[in-house]
């Protein structure tokens, strides 16, 4: 089925990254001490890993069903994209929320010189913040969420973005903006939250290569 084109690789990426994270926890390289609201840091880490998987599965199904069957437009008409976007951003911010909660539960689990964390926090905040600003200001959040699937004709007329962070990379969102996910872990000195951010940052590229990139070729051609 076209809906699941290349999704075996997407699934494999999830399995490998979850397994790798589990192995690092087992070997003590990711500290999962602490708890919050009756749940251990390990359980919060599990939630922080599951959230991006659910998010990318949601996006996959909505995008591919719309691309190949116009399923959402047939069902909801002009409300299709707003309904999809609502779910998209709930899950998108869920990525941040789950990492923030994990960082609180697992705070002070990183043993390193504070000055190193402070420097990294400053760098990540500046670059990630600029990338997010550039995405909102120049690229647009509707476009980032996948409006191409719902209104490709209108999106074809939009020029390539080469302002802000996009002067330096064509994919400022995935390369730099998602770096903001590291901030909760850095600020709280949380080993598990930093690991969850790394999982998110790596796993988004599975979405890019196995869902978004082949779909853009189908929508717009080479």
N, C-alpha and C positions, 0 to 999 in steps of 0.2 A: 504493500500500500504506500502511495506517495506520502501520506501523512507521517509515516514512520521512516522515511528515507534518511539514512545515515544515523538513525537513532540508536542502533546497536553500539556505535562508537561513543555516543553520548552516555549511554548506560554503563559502558565499560569504564569511562572516565570517572563516573560517580562511584562505582565499586572500588576502583583502584585508589581514589583519593580518600574514601571512607576507611578502607583497609589500612592505608598508610598512616592515617591519623590515629587509628586504633593501635597500630603497632608502636607508634611514637609514645602514646600514652602508656602502653604496657611496659615499655623500656624506661619509663620515667623521664623522657625527654620533653614531654608535655605534662606539666603539673596540673592535676585536677583536684587539688585540695579545696575545701570550702563548700559552703552551701548557701541557699537563699530560698525563703518561703517553703521550707520543707523538702526542697529538692537539692541533691548534690550537684556539684559543679560538673560531674560526668554527665548527669541527665541534661543539664543546661547546654552542655557541649553537644550532646546528641540532637537537641532541638535546634541549635545554631547550625548544625550540618544539614538537618532535614529541611529547614526553611528554604535555602537556595535551591535544593532539589525540587521541592514542591513548586517554587516560583518558576523555575525553568520548564517544568512539566506543564504548568498552567499556560505559559506563553507558547510553548510548542503546540499544544492542542488548539488554542484559540487561533494562532497564526495559520497553522496548516489547514484547519477546518475552514477557515475563511478563504484562504488562498485557493484551495482545490474544490470547495463545495459552496462557498459563500454562505456557510451554515449560519453564522451569527447574524448576517444581514438579512437573510430570509426569515430568521426567527424574531429579530428585534428591530429591523428596519434602521432608521436613522439613529436609534439609540444604541446600536451595536457597539460602536467604538467607545462611547462614554461608559457603557457597562463593562466592557473589557478593561478599559483604563482604570476604573475603580478597583477591580480585582488586582490589576498589575501593581498599582501603587501601594495597596494594602500589603501585598507580599514583598514588594521592594523595600518598604520601610520596616517590614517585619525582619528583614535581614539585619538591619541596624539595631532594631529593638532587641532581638535575641542575643546579639553580641554584647550590647550594653548590659543586659541582665547577667549574662555569663561573666562579664568583666567585674561586676559588683560581687558576684558569688565567689569568684576566684581571685579577688584582689590580693596584691602583694605576694604573688607566687613566682615572680621573676626576680632572680638574684643577680643583679648586675649594677654597675655604677649608675646612680641616678642621672648623672650628667649625660650619659649616653642616651638614656630614654628621653630626656628633655630635648636634646638635639634632634633626635629622630621625630619626636612629636612635632617640633616646630617645622621641620622640613615637610613632613606629611601633611600638616595642616595648611601650609602655604601652597604647596603644589596641588594637593587634592582640592583645596578650596577654590583655587584659580580654575582648575579643570571643571569643577561642578558649576562655577559661575559661567564659564565659557559654554558649557552644555546648555544651561538654561537660557543664557542671553543670545547665543548665536545659532545653536542647533535646534533648540526647542524641545520641550519634554514630550509633546505629542509625537513628534518625529522619532525621538529616542524610544518611545514606548511601542512603536511599530505601526504608525498610521499608514505606511506604505501598503499594508495588507488590506486596509479598508477603503483607501482612496488613492490608488496608485497613479491615476491620471494627474491628479492635482500635485502629487509629490514629485512627478517627473519634471515639472517646471521649476522646481527649487534648485538653486545652484549649489555646487559643492561648497562646504563651509571651510574657509581658510583664515578665520579670525580667532583671536584668543589662543587657547591651547592648541587649536586645530592648525595653527601655523606650523607646528612642530611635529604633529602626528595626525594621521587621518582618523585615529580611534582614541581620542582623548578621554572618552568616557571609561573604557575598559582599562586602558593603560594607567591613567592617573586618577580620575574621579573616584573610582572604587577604592583607591588608597585610603579614603576617609574611613573605611571600615576598620582600619588598624587603630584609629584614635582611641576608642574605648579601652582596648587592651593596653595601649601604651600609657594612657593617663592613669589607669588603675594598676599598672604593673602586673597584668594578668597574662600568664603563659597560655592558658586555654583560649582566651579571647583573641589573642594574636594568632594562634593556630586556626581558629574559626575564620578569621579575616583572610588568612592565606588560602584556606579552602575555598572561600567565596571568590577570591581574586583569580585563582587558577581555574576553578570550575566554570566561570563565566566564559572562558575561552572555548570550552567544549560547546557551549551554546552558540558562540560566534561561528566556529568552524563547521559544526554539524547541523545547525538550524538556520542561522541568519545568513551566512554567506551563500549557501546553495539556493536559498529562497530568493535572495536579491538577484542572483543570476537568472532565476526563472521569471522574476517580475520585470527586470529591466534589461536582461540580456548581458552578454560579456562586456 
